Amino acid sequence: MAPRRPSETPFIAAVGAADSSGTMGLAAASLTAADFGMTAACVTACVVARAKDGEVRAVHAVPPRIVARQMDAAAALKPGAGVIGMLARHQTLTAVAERIRRREMRRWVLDPVTGVSAGRQLMTARGVKLLSRVLVPLCEVVCIDARGADAWPGIEIGGMPGAARAAEKLLGDGADWVLVRGTGSSEGNRCLLFGTEQLDMDWEGKTAADGDRLSAAIACGLADGLRAPEAVIRAHEYLGSLTARKPAGNGAAGVRSEAGDD
């Protein structure tokens, strides 16, 4: 990819966690955007303390009013697309959705964090319901992990048929496209895109951070003007190039929530 001149550098907006690992959340979005010659306008929704082994030690939510002001600042940069990750609180989710509508920000990828690998949820049932009702209709692509999909009401993925049912529900909630990562089949783990057309690809992700890199790469493709399937294919190829040159690591483990307004 030919380098862009500074005046041509496009922005994506990235809403999510400032993660101490340096490889997940907003860090992943920034690293990915740079690889595509872009800049990530970061909106910090929460702060995560993560140990070297991947265990989440604490989560602190940024006050929703501060998140809203950050969204205003990001919108002023006229990002071509955006990615939404960990929000931590349903109040923050509402603030983000309100600013997306008010500032008419387009082409969003939603990759929500509703829990961690240890099973302790980061968002209440009310927050998960708001995801489907408030955020999903505003997003062009919704990404879900097969392993954590049961945190969504009415969604259970046990294989390819379950992935199709989950996608049907989210498409009915207003998503244009649904990407299901890590679906098991006789051919191994799959990455499936559902919408007006379908894609079936190998899922090469090795860590939780790889999901963050993939969703950010999709947003970069949307910012470059690609259709969602084209953006997903390019992002998948990009992730493959990353995972081919790094060892598998640890994903998120447990969490002790300390969300608050302080």
Secondary structure, DSSP 4 states (H G I P E B T S, - for coil): -PPPPGGG--EEEEEEEEETTSSSBHHHHHHHHHHTT-EEEEEEEEEEEE-TTS-EEEEEEPPHHHHHHHHHHHHHT--SEEEE----SHHHHHHHHHHHHHTT---EEE------TTS--SS-HHHHHHIIIIIGGG-SEEEEEGGGGGGSTT---SSHHHHHHHHHHHHHTT-SEEEEEEE--TT--EEEEESSS-EEEE----SHHHHHHHHHHHHHHHHTT--HHHHHHHHHHHHHHHHTTS----------B-----
